[in-house]
Amino acid sequence: MRLAFALVAALIGVAHAQPASVTLHTGSTEVTAYGTAAFAVCSLRYRNVEYLDAADHGRCMQSASSFDWMGEAFNPTQAGSAADGAIANPSSSQVKELAANGASLSTVTRMVYWNSVAGVKTSAHVLRQIVMTSLGPHANVIRYDVSFEIPAGEYHNIGQFEILTGYMPQVFSHFRTFDPASGQLAELSDGPGEQAMPVIFCTTDDRNCMGVVSVEPLASGGYGRWRFTSERVVKWNAVTRIASPSGSIRRTVYVSVGNLSAVMDAMRWSSAQEKL
C-alpha cells in the first residue's frame, strides 16, 4: 500500500479556495471534515447517529504528536491549538494541499502547536492524511493513511505519535477490548491508560459502537481510553512511540461503526488488510 499512498499524495494540489467542509458518503455512513479544523474529521454519522464530539480543536477524530515526554508542551496537533477555542473558530493549523471526492479526502497540513513553544505557535511538523470510505464489502469502515513528517534538523530522543484519536459523546460509555484474531471480546475499565488489544466503545444497548484497529503493531504504545466526566466526553486513541524519530512515520488505522456485531466483523476484516 506504500505505492498507493504515494500516488494519491501526488495527485493532490494546492487548494486555492478551500470549502467550508468536505463530506464523504458511503451507504449509511457520512464522514465530514471541517475546514475550521484543518479538515480533521469532526462529524461521523451512521444511520443518523452522531459518533463524534467536536466542541473544540482538541477533539474530533484527528492525529497529533508529542516529543521527549513533554506532552502538551510540545504537541503538534492537526485540528488546531488550545487558543483556537470553539470548533467554529478558524484553525491555526495550515492546510497546504487538499483534494477530495465522494469517497476519499487527502490533505497536507502544517500542524500548529497545541500550546505555543517558546512563543512560537506553528510547528514545522507536517501531517499527510488520506481518509477513505467505500472499502470492499464494508460501508461502515473508514481507512486512515497517516504520515508524520519530522522536520530536518530537529532531533528528539522519543516521539509519541497519536496516529488517530476519537472523541465521542459520553453516551458511548461501554468500553471493551476485542481480539480480531481470536474473536475474544472483553470488558475494559475506565482506565485511563493503554493496553495491547484494539478497543470498541458502545452505547449501553450495543446498537451504536465504534472500533479501531491499527494495521501495524503499536510499538511501545497501544490503544488508550479515557472518560472525562465533567466534559461529558470519552476518548480512544492508537499510539506508537519511536526512539530518535526522523523522516516520515507512516501508519494505517481502520475505524468501524455500527452495532456491536457489525463492528466486530469489520474489525476482523480490517486487521487482515495490507500495510502502507
ZAMARGU-4260 file (C-alpha; in steps of 0.2 Angstrom, whole numbers, plus 5000, padded with zeros to 4 digits):
<rodrens>
0) 5000/5000/5000 | 5015/5011/5001 | 5014/5015/4982 | 4996/5019/4983 | 4999/5031/4997
5) 5012/5040/4986 | 5001/5040/4971 | 4986/5048/4980 | 4998/5060/4988 | 5005/5065/4971
10) 4988/5069/4965 | 4983/5082/4977 | 4986/5100/4973 | 4986/5117/4982 | 4968/5122/4987
15) 4965/5140/4981 | 4948/5141/4988 | 4945/5129/5002 | 4927/5123/5005 | 4919/5125/5022
20) 4919/5106/5024 | 4921/5090/5015 | 4909/5076/5016 | 4912/5058/5011 | 4897/5046/5009
25) 4896/5028/5008 | 4880/5018/5012 | 4873/5024/5029 | 4890/5032/5034 | 4893/5051/5032
30) 4910/5057/5036 | 4913/5076/5037 | 4929/5085/5039 | 4928/5103/5045 | 4938/5117/5036
35) 4939/5126/5053 | 4948/5111/5060 | 4961/5110/5046 | 4950/5096/5038 | 4951/5084/5053
40) 4935/5073/5053 | 4923/5081/5066 | 4907/5073/5062 | 4904/5054/5059 | 4886/5050/5057
45) 4880/5032/5054 | 4861/5029/5052 | 4859/5047/5058 | 4868/5044/5074 | 4882/5056/5078
50) 4898/5047/5084 | 4910/5061/5087 | 4911/5076/5099 | 4918/5092/5091 | 4917/5105/5104
55) 4934/5112/5102 | 4950/5110/5091 | 4957/5096/5103 | 4943/5085/5100 | 4935/5077/5083
60) 4944/5062/5076 | 4962/5068/5072 | 4981/5065/5073 | 4994/5073/5084 | 5012/5070/5090
65) 5022/5075/5105 | 5041/5073/5109 | 5053/5069/5123 | 5039/5066/5136 | 5034/5085/5135
70) 5016/5081/5132 | 5006/5096/5128 | 5021/5107/5130 | 5027/5101/5113 | 5012/5094/5104
75) 5009/5097/5085 | 4991/5095/5083 | 4981/5093/5067 | 4965/5102/5070 | 4971/5117/5079
80) 4978/5124/5095 | 4970/5127/5113 | 4970/5145/5109 | 4958/5142/5094 | 4944/5139/5106
85) 4927/5133/5099 | 4927/5122/5084 | 4918/5136/5074 | 4933/5147/5075 | 4946/5145/5062
90) 4961/5133/5065 | 4979/5139/5066 | 4985/5124/5058 | 4989/5127/5039 | 4981/5116/5026
95) 4994/5117/5012 | 4986/5104/5000 | 4968/5097/4999 | 4959/5086/4987 | 4943/5076/4989
100) 4929/5066/4980 | 4914/5057/4986 | 4925/5043/4994 | 4941/5050/4999 | 4950/5065/5006
105) 4968/5070/5005 | 4977/5084/5015 | 4994/5090/5019 | 4994/5101/5034 | 5007/5110/5044
110) 5002/5107/5062 | 5000/5120/5075 | 5007/5118/5092 | 4993/5114/5105 | 5002/5126/5116
115) 5015/5139/5110 | 5033/5133/5111 | 5044/5147/5117 | 5032/5159/5109 | 5031/5150/5093
120) 5013/5145/5088 | 5016/5135/5072 | 5027/5120/5071 | 5037/5114/5056 | 5029/5097/5058
125) 5019/5091/5043 | 5004/5079/5043 | 4999/5070/5027 | 4982/5062/5029 | 4972/5051/5017
130) 4954/5046/5023 | 4945/5033/5013 | 4927/5026/5013 | 4918/5013/5002 | 4931/4999/5007
135) 4927/4982/5000 | 4912/4974/5007 | 4911/4986/5022 | 4901/5003/5020 | 4904/5006/5039
140) 4923/5006/5038 | 4934/5022/5037 | 4953/5020/5032 | 4966/5032/5038 | 4983/5033/5030
145) 4994/5045/5040 | 5011/5051/5038 | 5020/5062/5051 | 5035/5071/5043 | 5048/5076/5056
150) 5057/5092/5051 | 5075/5090/5045 | 5087/5096/5058 | 5075/5093/5073 | 5081/5080/5084
155) 5071/5071/5098 | 5075/5056/5110 | 5057/5049/5108 | 5042/5053/5098 | 5025/5049/5103
160) 5013/5048/5088 | 4994/5048/5091 | 4991/5040/5074 | 4972/5043/5077 | 4961/5048/5092
165) 4942/5049/5093 | 4932/5060/5105 | 4915/5054/5107 | 4899/5059/5117 | 4898/5051/5134
170) 4884/5040/5129 | 4897/5029/5121 | 4901/5023/5139 | 4903/5004/5137 | 4922/5001/5134
175) 4928/4984/5128 | 4944/4976/5120 | 4942/4965/5105 | 4955/4952/5098 | 4951/4951/5079
180) 4961/4935/5078 | 4953/4925/5091 | 4936/4934/5092 | 4938/4937/5111 | 4928/4951/5117
185) 4932/4958/5135 | 4926/4971/5147 | 4938/4986/5149 | 4939/4998/5164 | 4938/5016/5163
190) 4957/5017/5165 | 4964/5029/5159 | 4978/5020/5150 | 4984/5010/5136 | 4983/4991/5133
195) 4988/4980/5118 | 4971/4975/5111 | 4960/4985/5099 | 4946/4994/5108 | 4927/4996/5105
200) 4916/5010/5113 | 4897/5006/5113 | 4881/5013/5119 | 4874/5003/5133 | 4862/4994/5121
205) 4877/4989/5109 | 4867/4997/5095 | 4880/5010/5091 | 4898/5006/5093 | 4915/5012/5086
210) 4930/5001/5085 | 4948/5005/5080 | 4962/4993/5073 | 4980/4998/5068 | 4987/4988/5054
215) 5005/4990/5061 | 5010/4984/5078 | 5009/4999/5090 | 5027/4999/5096 | 5029/5004/5114
220) 5012/5010/5113 | 4994/5003/5112 | 4976/5008/5112 | 4971/5021/5125 | 4955/5025/5133
225) 4948/5040/5144 | 4932/5046/5152 | 4931/5064/5155 | 4916/5066/5166 | 4915/5085/5168
230) 4917/5087/5149 | 4904/5074/5145 | 4916/5065/5133 | 4925/5049/5131 | 4941/5047/5121
235) 4951/5032/5112 | 4967/5033/5103 | 4980/5022/5094 | 4998/5027/5099 | 5015/5022/5094
240) 5032/5028/5102 | 5048/5028/5092 | 5066/5032/5098 | 5075/5045/5089 | 5062/5048/5076
245) 5066/5056/5059 | 5059/5057/5041 | 5041/5051/5038 | 5032/5040/5051 | 5018/5031/5041
250) 5004/5021/5048 | 4987/5014/5044 | 4972/5013/5055 | 4954/5007/5052 | 4939/5014/5061
255) 4922/5005/5060 | 4905/5010/5066 | 4888/5001/5068 | 4881/4989/5080 | 4892/4978/5090
260) 4891/4963/5079 | 4894/4973/5063 | 4909/4982/5071 | 4917/4966/5076 | 4915/4959/5059
265) 4923/4974/5051 | 4937/4974/5063 | 4941/4956/5058 | 4942/4962/5040 | 4952/4977/5044
270) 4965/4968/5054 | 4969/4957/5038 | 4972/4972/5027 | 4989/4976/5020 | 5001/4988/5027
275) 5006/5005/5019
</rodrens>
